[in-house]
Amino acid sequence: MPLVPLREVYAEANRDYFAIGQFNVSNMEFTQAVIKTAAELGSPVILGASKDAVKYAGAYNLVAMVKAEADRVNIPIALHLDHGPSFELVKECIEAGFTSVMIDGSHHPLEGNIKVTKEVADYAHKYDVTVEAELGRLGGIEDDIKVDAKDAFLTDPDEAERFVAESGCDALAVAVGTSHGAYKFKDEVKLDFDRIETIKKRLGIPLVLHGASGVPKEITEKLKKYGGQIADAKGVPDEAYRNAISRGINKINIDTDLRLAFTASVRKTLTEKPELFDPRKILGQARDDIIEVVRHKIQLLGSAGKVKGASNKRQKDAVPA
């Protein structure tokens, strides 16, 4: 199935209060794991690529890779630029074939954020590309984006209403207490669910939750068991996902969980089978472990089974174990 504009994926989720996973990818194994699992579960899905992923793999290569997999299944798939820092990168990704872009002007004052977002929206909408923006600032680290706690702040509903009206964005990423990276919370997990509900009622558009990986303990323990180093990390628990979705979140971004699963898998395989030097056997297992993470997330978000008559045209032996 051809890649679709993200607004088409959003329509049902926004109406019926479920969420769609955005799973960040930068190579073949991640891409195959996400699309294969979504097709098997009959779920729409969003593949995200950050600035660094575009730098690493190339915008046109990412589009070609995602399209090659998407053409073999019958589910809606959108390819989204995550945290686009500039109009230039947005334009590059749109020209390459991305169907959704995020322009992150959250580091600007409100007026500046509106200005840069409107510039992107005016351009992107000419090509039927969906635009996500962010208002408020999440703490933490993602790629080379670092926001200290003192610089993070929650989304103001009044500002959000003005922002969407004047910028023309199609979806809004809201800051409600999550943060990027593996180290989201030091103590009790606290998200402002009432703020999500208020913003949803006032805007009525799809809302996005960034910094939402769960950082499962079983994966971090596996990583450490096989030589990885990660301090005590705490992510977003499953119940918080359910609550956020019931209040109006329609897209949840998952990146860290996939990276952790991939790295833990590779470490385990190389430790237990030091004689291996076939990358297919090393990375194939890592892809399988990513699949398990994606499966759990899709079922948790409520998007499984939303695509009626979904099919996976891939041959059983096309993705070897």
HUKA-V736645 format. One line per field, one symbol per residue. phi: phi as a letter, one per 30 degrees, with the letter a starting at -180 (. if undefined). psi: psi as a letter, one per 40 degrees, with the letter a starting at -180 (. if undefined). Layout:
phi->???
psi->???
This chain:
phi->.ddcddddddeddddchbbcdccdbbbddddddddeddddcibdabccbdedddddcjeddddddddedddcbbbdbccbdchddadddededdddkdcabccccddddedddeddddddddddddchcdbcbbbjbddjbbhcdbbdedcdadddedddddeddcdidcbbdccbkdadidcdbdbddbcddddeddddddcicecbcchcddheddddddedecjdbadebbcddeddeeddddckdcbbdbbeedddddddddddddddbdddbcddddddddddddedddeddddddicdidcdidbbdddecdbdd
psi->hiiiiddddddddddefiihhhhhieidddddddddddddefhiihhihidddddddhddddddddddddeeifihhihhhhfheiddddddddddeieiihhgfeeiidddddddddddddddddefhihiihhihiaahhbehhhiddeiiihhdddddddddddeidihhiheeiiiadgdhdbihhigdddddddddddeihihhifeieghdddddddddfeihhihihahidddddddddeehehhhhddddddddddddddddddgeehehddddddddddddddddddddddeeeheehhfiihehidedgi.
